[in-house]
Amino acid sequence: MSDRVSRLAELRRNRAKTTEDENNNDQLRSEPQESVNNSSDQVITKTDSTSAEPSKIYQKLTPMEEMKSDLQPYLNKASIKTNRAINKIIQDKLDS
């Protein structure tokens, strides 16, 4: 049990240390860096206070968000077809 508790405490310290390091790095940077856009990256546009033009910041998507974005066109298409079918059934009922 004590090994487990010590391991959790170590993980918490490391997590806190990495977030502090990231915060310090963000504060030290004068200009935001641009990453290469992969298919699994989400683009967020942000206007920097020192420049007039917006800069792009890329965030890594979770596997679930990536899957949702991949399937979104198919979901939209299915929704349109479903709505058309419902409208056709309603029109047929009203015509007869």
Residue pairs with C-beta under 8 A, 6 or more apart in sequence:
30 50
31 48
31 50
31 51
31 55
32 46
32 48
32 55
32 57
34 55
34 56
34 58
35 41
35 58
37 43
37 56
37 58
40 60
40 61
40 66
41 58
41 59
41 60
41 61
42 58
42 59
42 60
42 61
42 65
43 56
43 57
43 58
44 56
44 57
44 58
44 59
45 54
45 55
45 56
45 57
46 54
46 55
46 56
46 57
47 53
47 54
47 55
48 54
48 55
61 69
